[in-house]
Amino acid sequence: MRSFHNLLVTGGAGFIGSNFIRYVFGQTGYDGRIINLDALTYAGNPASLDDIAQAVGGRYVFVHGDIRDTALLADVFERYAVDAVCHFAAESHVDRSILAPDDFVQTNVVGTCNLLQAARARGDKLTLFHHISTDEVFGSLGPDGFFSETTPYCPHSPYSASKAASDHFVRAFHDTYGLPVTLTNCSNNYGPYQFPEKLIPLMILNALEGKPLPVYGQGLNVRDWLYVEDHCSAIWTVMTQAAVGSTYCIGGRSELPNIEVVRRICALVDRLAPPLPGGQARETLITHVPDRPGHDARYAIDCSRLEQDFGWKQTVDAAAGFEKTVRWYLEHSAWIETVRSGEYRSWLERNYAHR
């Protein structure tokens, strides 16, 4: 079992990163320190971890900074004696990548390379560099089959191309310099603290407010839905148990077309929230909009290797997870108002955007 004392989490104020920090401190018995490095772009919210900071004191450190800043990275690694990295920090929104691909190259490719260089400089003091990636690097599936650890890369969007490049850099640093790395590719995450441009939180909040529910094309694009806490448990399993140099796919075993996801969210909001004026059913708000360029038809992950090697299993299926998520957004209006201010609100008004 691999252990760490000073774990650097990049992008820890974002959706999956903040849930991961919560999981590590709350459910693993970890007694070391976590350094959360986040640039606090539109999707980062340090308030998502205020209660954790209060609970663990000096074992949680927040550093406001950008992985594109090489001098800052060198200082953070040295100052905090970093011996492990869990790298979440990335531009992650497909629609944004179509409009501004350069930003994705700079953060996801150049930033990851900077981080690898800083980790390499630690020499044998670095125990592990774990890289978080996506199933989107594999491209699109037909009606059958699954992505696995041996699936060839075939990215179709600037976002997925930038993540594919970062994956290759991580493996290259292992093969060339002997950097101790592990890597995971996950399916679509959902759950608490997700920024409301992604499909599920966007649908929840628009449904609550009686706004249109934008669905690309006919909504038949299929995604595999993974509850974020299950993802976090899988990441920790790989970080602490997997062989250096190995890759694992993490999936939710919950394939659904986007239109079915939206219908389920509508039914949950109808049941759990006050009704719309006149008792209008939320499903009537569904609005089909022109499809996204290069929209992949289907993603689905075969995570049997992870299950067989370590006994890892999903604990939350889509039915339970969607309800937990809707309830969370209903109960956290203050957090929602914080993240929907400023740049996000102007983006939402200009675009119907979700992954």
C-alpha positions in Angstrom: 0.0 0.0 0.0 1.6 3.3 -1.1 1.4 6.2 1.3 2.0 10.0 1.0 2.8 12.8 3.4 2.4 15.9 1.3 -0.1 15.5 -1.5 -0.4 18.2 -4.1 -3.9 18.3 -5.6 -4.1 20.6 -8.7 -7.5 22.0 -9.5 -8.8 21.1 -6.0 -11.3 23.9 -5.9 -13.1 22.5 -8.9 -15.9 19.9 -9.1 -14.0 16.6 -8.9 -11.0 18.0 -7.2 -13.0 19.4 -4.2 -14.9 16.1 -3.9 -11.6 14.2 -4.0 -10.1 16.3 -1.1 -13.3 15.7 0.9 -13.1 12.0 0.2 -9.5 11.7 1.2 -9.8 13.6 4.4 -13.2 12.1 5.3 -13.1 8.4 4.3 -9.5 7.1 3.8 -7.8 7.6 7.1 -5.2 9.8 5.4 -3.2 11.6 8.1 -0.9 13.7 5.9 -1.3 17.2 4.3 -3.0 18.2 1.1 -1.9 21.3 -0.8 -4.6 22.5 -3.1 -3.3 24.5 -6.0 -6.0 26.2 -8.1 -6.1 29.1 -10.4 -9.7 29.9 -9.5 -10.9 30.4 -13.0 -14.7 30.5 -13.6 -15.3 26.9 -12.3 -13.2 27.0 -9.2 -14.7 27.9 -5.8 -12.5 27.6 -2.7 -15.7 28.0 -0.5 -16.5 24.4 -1.5 -13.9 23.3 1.0 -14.3 25.8 3.8 -15.7 23.2 6.2 -12.8 20.8 5.4 -10.2 23.6 6.1 -11.9 24.2 9.5 -12.0 20.5 10.3 -8.4 19.6 9.5 -6.6 22.8 10.2 -3.0 23.0 8.9 -3.3 19.7 7.2 -5.1 21.5 4.4 -3.3 24.3 2.5 -4.8 26.4 -0.3 -2.4 28.0 -2.9 -3.9 30.3 -5.5 -1.8 29.7 -8.6 -1.7 28.5 -12.1 0.1 25.4 -13.4 1.3 27.5 -16.3 3.5 29.4 -13.8 6.8 27.4 -13.7 8.4 29.5 -10.9 5.3 29.1 -8.7 5.3 25.3 -9.3 9.0 25.1 -8.3 8.3 27.0 -5.1 5.2 25.0 -4.1 7.0 21.6 -4.6 10.0 22.8 -2.5 8.1 24.8 0.1 5.7 22.0 0.9 8.0 19.0 0.3 5.6 17.5 -2.1 5.9 13.8 -2.4 2.8 13.0 -4.5 0.6 14.7 -7.1 -3.0 14.2 -8.1 -3.5 16.3 -11.2 -7.1 17.4 -11.9 -6.4 21.0 -13.1 -7.7 21.4 -16.7 -9.9 23.3 -19.0 -12.7 20.7 -19.3 -15.7 22.1 -21.2 -16.0 20.9 -24.8 -18.0 23.9 -26.0 -15.5 26.4 -24.7 -12.7 24.4 -26.4 -14.5 24.8 -29.7 -14.6 28.6 -29.2 -11.1 29.0 -27.7 -8.8 26.0 -28.4 -5.6 27.9 -27.5 -6.7 28.1 -23.8 -6.9 24.3 -23.7 -3.5 23.8 -25.2 -1.9 26.2 -22.7 -3.5 24.7 -19.6 -4.0 21.1 -20.5 -0.8 20.5 -22.5 1.7 23.1 -21.5 0.5 23.3 -17.9 0.7 19.5 -17.5 4.2 19.5 -19.0 5.2 22.2 -16.5 3.8 20.2 -13.6 5.7 17.0 -14.8 8.9 19.0 -14.9 8.4 20.3 -11.4 7.6 16.7 -10.2 10.7 15.4 -11.9 12.8 17.9 -10.1 11.9 16.3 -6.8 13.9 13.2 -7.9 13.4 10.2 -5.6 11.5 12.3 -3.1 8.4 12.0 -5.4 6.4 8.9 -4.7 3.7 9.3 -7.4 2.3 11.5 -10.1 -1.3 10.6 -10.7 -3.0 12.1 -13.8 -6.8 12.4 -14.2 -8.0 12.0 -17.8 -11.2 11.3 -19.6 -12.9 8.7 -21.8 -13.3 11.4 -24.5 -9.7 10.8 -25.6 -10.9 7.5 -27.2 -13.3 9.2 -29.5 -16.8 7.7 -30.2 -18.3 4.3 -29.9 -20.9 2.7 -32.1 -24.0 1.0 -30.5 -21.9 -1.8 -29.1 -18.6 -2.2 -27.3 -16.7 -0.4 -24.6 -13.6 1.7 -24.1 -10.8 -0.1 -22.2 -7.2 0.4 -21.2 -6.2 -0.8 -24.7 -8.5 1.4 -26.8 -6.6 3.5 -29.3 -6.8 7.3 -28.9 -9.0 9.1 -31.4 -10.0 12.5 -30.0 -12.6 14.6 -31.9 -12.7 17.9 -30.0 -10.0 20.4 -29.1 -10.7 19.5 -25.5 -10.2 15.8 -25.9 -7.2 16.4 -28.2 -5.6 18.5 -25.4 -6.3 15.8 -22.8 -4.9 13.1 -25.1 -1.7 15.1 -25.5 -1.4 15.5 -21.7 -1.9 11.7 -21.3 1.0 11.1 -23.7 3.3 13.5 -21.9 2.6 11.7 -18.6 3.5 8.4 -20.1 6.5 9.8 -21.9 7.9 11.2 -18.6 7.5 7.7 -17.1 9.1 6.0 -20.0 11.9 8.6 -20.6 12.7 9.8 -17.1 11.4 7.1 -14.8 8.8 9.4 -13.2 6.5 7.3 -11.1 3.1 7.8 -12.7 -0.4 6.3 -12.7 -3.2 7.4 -15.0 -7.0 7.0 -15.0 -9.6 7.7 -17.7 -13.1 8.3 -16.4 -16.6 8.6 -17.8 -19.0 11.5 -17.2 -19.0 12.6 -13.5 -21.9 14.1 -11.7 -22.8 15.0 -8.1 -22.3 17.9 -5.6 -20.3 21.0 -6.4 -20.5 20.6 -10.2 -20.3 23.9 -12.1 -23.7 24.6 -13.6 -22.7 24.6 -17.3 -22.5 20.8 -17.3 -25.6 18.9 -18.3 -27.0 17.6 -15.0 -26.6 20.8 -12.9 -27.7 23.0 -15.8 -30.9 21.0 -16.2 -31.6 21.0 -12.5 -31.3 24.7 -12.1 -33.1 25.6 -15.3 -35.9 23.2 -14.4 -36.2 24.8 -11.0 -36.5 28.3 -12.6 -38.8 27.2 -15.4 -36.3 28.0 -18.1 -35.7 26.1 -21.3 -33.8 22.8 -21.0 -31.5 22.8 -24.0 -30.7 19.4 -25.5 -28.3 19.0 -28.4 -29.9 17.4 -31.5 -32.4 14.7 -30.6 -30.6 14.0 -27.3 -29.6 10.5 -28.4 -25.9 10.8 -27.6 -25.1 8.2 -24.9 -22.9 8.8 -21.9 -21.8 6.5 -19.0 -22.7 8.3 -15.7 -20.3 8.0 -12.8 -21.2 9.4 -9.3 -18.3 11.6 -8.3 -17.7 10.0 -4.9 -17.3 6.6 -6.6 -14.8 8.2 -9.0 -12.8 9.6 -6.0 -12.7 6.1 -4.3 -11.4 4.6 -7.6 -8.7 7.3 -7.9 -7.5 6.7 -4.3 -7.5 2.9 -5.0 -5.3 3.4 -8.0 -3.0 5.9 -6.3 -2.4 3.7 -3.3 -2.4 0.3 -4.8 -1.7 0.3 -8.6 1.7 -0.5 -10.1 3.7 2.5 -11.3 3.2 3.1 -15.0 -0.3 1.5 -15.0 -3.6 2.9 -16.5 -7.1 2.2 -15.4 -10.5 3.1 -16.8 -13.2 4.2 -14.4 -16.9 3.9 -15.3 -20.3 4.1 -13.8 -22.0 1.2 -15.6 -24.9 3.6 -16.1 -25.3 4.3 -19.8 -28.1 6.7 -20.7 -28.9 8.9 -23.7 -28.9 12.6 -22.9 -32.6 12.9 -23.4 -33.3 10.2 -20.8 -31.0 12.0 -18.3 -33.0 15.2 -18.8 -36.3 13.5 -18.4 -35.2 11.8 -15.2 -34.0 15.1 -13.8 -37.4 16.7 -14.8 -39.3 14.0 -12.9 -37.1 14.4 -9.8 -37.4 18.2 -9.7 -41.2 17.9 -10.2 -41.3 15.5 -7.2 -38.8 17.2 -4.9 -39.3 21.0 -5.6 -42.3 23.3 -5.6 -44.4 23.1 -8.8 -44.1 25.5 -11.6 -47.0 28.0 -12.1 -50.1 26.2 -13.3 -48.5 22.8 -12.4 -46.5 22.7 -15.7 -44.5 19.6 -16.0 -40.8 20.3 -16.3 -40.4 17.9 -19.2 -42.4 20.4 -21.4 -39.4 22.8 -21.0 -37.1 20.5 -23.1 -35.9 22.5 -26.1 -33.9 20.8 -28.9 -31.1 23.0 -30.2 -28.6 22.5 -33.1 -26.1 19.7 -32.4 -22.6 20.4 -31.3 -19.9 20.1 -34.0 -18.2 16.7 -33.8 -20.5 15.5 -31.1 -19.4 11.9 -30.2 -22.3 9.4 -30.4 -21.6 7.2 -27.4 -19.1 6.7 -24.6 -19.1 3.6 -22.4 -16.3 2.2 -20.2 -15.3 -1.3 -19.3 -13.9 -0.9 -15.8 -13.6 -4.7 -15.2 -9.8 -4.5 -14.8 -10.2 -2.1 -11.9 -12.8 -4.3 -10.4 -10.8 -7.5 -10.8 -7.4 -6.1 -9.6 -8.6 -4.3 -6.5 -12.2 -5.3 -5.9 -13.4 -1.8 -6.5 -17.2 -1.4 -7.2 -19.6 1.5 -7.8 -21.7 2.2 -4.8 -24.2 4.6 -6.3 -26.2 3.9 -9.4 -27.8 6.5 -11.6 -31.2 6.3 -10.0 -29.9 7.0 -6.5 -27.2 9.3 -7.7 -29.5 11.6 -9.7 -31.8 11.9 -6.7 -28.9 12.6 -4.3 -27.6 15.3 -6.8 -31.0 17.0 -7.2 -31.4 17.1 -3.4 -28.0 18.6 -3.0 -28.7 21.5 -5.4 -32.0 22.1 -3.7 -30.3 22.4 -0.4 -27.3 24.6 -1.4 -28.7 27.8 -2.9 -25.9 30.0 -1.5 -23.2 28.0 -3.2 -25.2 28.1 -6.5 -25.6 31.9 -6.3 -21.8 32.3 -5.8 -20.8 30.3 -8.8 -23.6 31.7 -11.0 -22.4 35.3 -10.7 -20.1 37.2 -13.0 -18.5 35.5 -15.9 -20.6 32.3 -15.6 -23.9 34.2 -15.9 -22.8 36.1 -19.0 -21.6 32.8 -20.6 -24.9 31.0 -19.8 -26.9 33.9 -21.3 -24.9 33.6 -24.6 -24.7 29.8 -24.9 -26.7 26.7 -24.2 -23.7 24.8 -23.0 -23.2 21.3 -21.6 -20.8 18.5 -22.1 
